[in-house]
Amino acid sequence: LYSSAASDVYKRQDNQLPIGSTIGILGGGQLGRMLSLAASRLGMNTHIFEPNINSPAGRVSQHVTTASYDDVEALQAFGQAVDVITYEFENIPTSALDILENMSTIYPGRGTLAISQDRLAEKNFLNSLGLQTAPFANVENDKEAVAAIASIGTPSILKTRRMGYDGKGQVKITKPTQIHTAWDTMQGSASILEGFIDFNQEVSVIAARGVDGEVSCYDPGENVHHDGILHTTKVPSSLSTPQRVDAVLIAGKILNALQYVGVMGVELFVTPNGLVVNEIAPRVHNSGHWTQNGCDICQFEQHIRAIAGWPLGDGSRHTDITMENLIGEDINHIPELSKSSAALHIYGKEEIKPGRKMGHVNKRN
């Protein structure tokens, strides 16, 4: 598929979407916003599907559908108006995807979504590839919760299998007796108990895979979290050369196993016994924002290139960067930050809330 408007001037070449095509994006947050800006630089249009009005992405996109994910007519109209569909968050209702996949290609594919939407499925998938993860156990009732804590021990963390992010839907357990209260907090939601990993640092690899199977990985970034939310990502990381190679190889192995198309974030713990995969995110990722000012081709352009069938760009780093998130009231520091050499990326959200990502800055190291 490609839009009739695009076909008047630009022709499809080698299954590549031509300039002027429309990228459909599910979700209107900051990731959708930055994807839209990247698509625009490549001469593409974007169409945002988002339930909330005045979304960050909607303000920079050519087309916006404001509707819920159970609005069948709105989904059908959206699917007919775009040339390819992608998303900025994982927790898209299956019913919406059932409708959309009949009208347009969805990248990354639904198989990856099914894995990433369920922490248990994700851990089992990673282990099937021979990759290390934290020890884990499924928890769906109080009896399984007791058995899990006996097996995994403490300290550990009980997480909902679905929908949790930025520290939400998680309870830390330091004593076995806390498991009952922790399980009550889940309110019956299927969960997973994970053992703590003794790690030196957390890193993430932002990796891309094209329709033709080409894989390109950015340098691993070193992450620091505050209260379960990413605070900074520094590149280059303090990984040794063999560790950097291993991290990139792990990311490539995951992408190829999934026959993935697009950009993925792969979070890893660095331990004395090697690299342990924390989680995967099938989308552009917060820890990859440094690429906007550290590389010629940022993660957002790389994702658009991949899903449009274009060749992947050169993701090599030309500048050492530290990305810092602006969380909640941090956005009020913009006047002083604007006087520095930091590159500002403001999301345009209307309301400041505690724990809400309002923007980020990229600073040269």
C-alpha positions, 0 to 999 in steps of 0.5 A: 500500500501507499497513498495516492497523493505520494504516487503522483510524484514519488514511486515505490522502489524495492518495496520501500514506501515513497516520500509522501506516504503516511505513517500511522502511529498508535499513541500520542505521547512524547515517543509518538511526537518524536517519531512524527518529527523524524518522519517529517524530516524524511518527507513522510506524513504521520497520522496519530491515533490517540484517545486523549485530546491535545496530545504531544504527538498530535500537535506535530502530526499532519493528521489526528484521530481522537478516539478510543481503542474500542471505536471500530469505525474510527479504527477502520478509518485510520487503517484505511488512511495510512500506509503502515502502522507502528506504535509508541507503547506496548499495551494496545488492546488486542481487539484494536490490532485485530481490526487494523492488521486487516488493512495495513502492515503493523511493525513491529509485528504482533508476535513481538507484542504478545511477548512483550505485553506479558512479563512471563512470556517475555522471560520464557522467550528470553530463556529459550534463546539461552539468555540469562534473566532474573529467576522468576515464578508465575503468581496467579493466586495466594497459594502460588505466591507462597510457593514463589517466595519459597522458591525465589526468596528475598529480596524480590519484587512482585510485578503485574505481568501486564501494564506496569511501567516506570515502577508502577504495578510493582511491590518490593519484598524484603521478608517472606511474610510480606508476600501476602500483602504484596499479592493483595496489592495486585488485586488478583492480577496475574503477576510474576515474582522476580528475584533481585539481581546483584548487578554493577550497572544497568545498560541498554542497547537500542537496536534496529532491524529492517524488513530485509533483516539488516541489523544495526545497534547503537552504542550501549548506554549506561542507565541510572534510575530514581524511584523506578524511573530512568533519570540519566543515560550516559554514552559511552558506558563504562562497559569493557570492549568484550561486554559491549560486543556481548550486549550488541550480540544479545540485542541482535539475537533477540531481534533476529529470533523475532524477525523484528522490524523497527527499533527495540530497547534491550535493558541489561544488568551487568553482573560478575557472571555476565549480562542478564536481560532485564526486559525488552521494549518493542519500540523507540526507548527513553534510554535511546534519546541520547542518539538525537544529539550523539548520532547523525541518525537518531533512533526515531529516524532509524525506526521510520526507515525500518518500518518504511522499508528503507535502508537503515542509517548509520547509527555510529556515535559522534559525540559523548552524551548524557541524557537527563529526563525532566520529571515533573517539576524539573521542567521548571528548570528550563529557563536556566537550562536554556542558558547552557549548551544542553540540547532541549527536548520539551514534550509540550504536555499541558499538566505537570504531575509527579513522576511524569516525563515532561522532557529531556536534555542532552548534554555533551560529556 
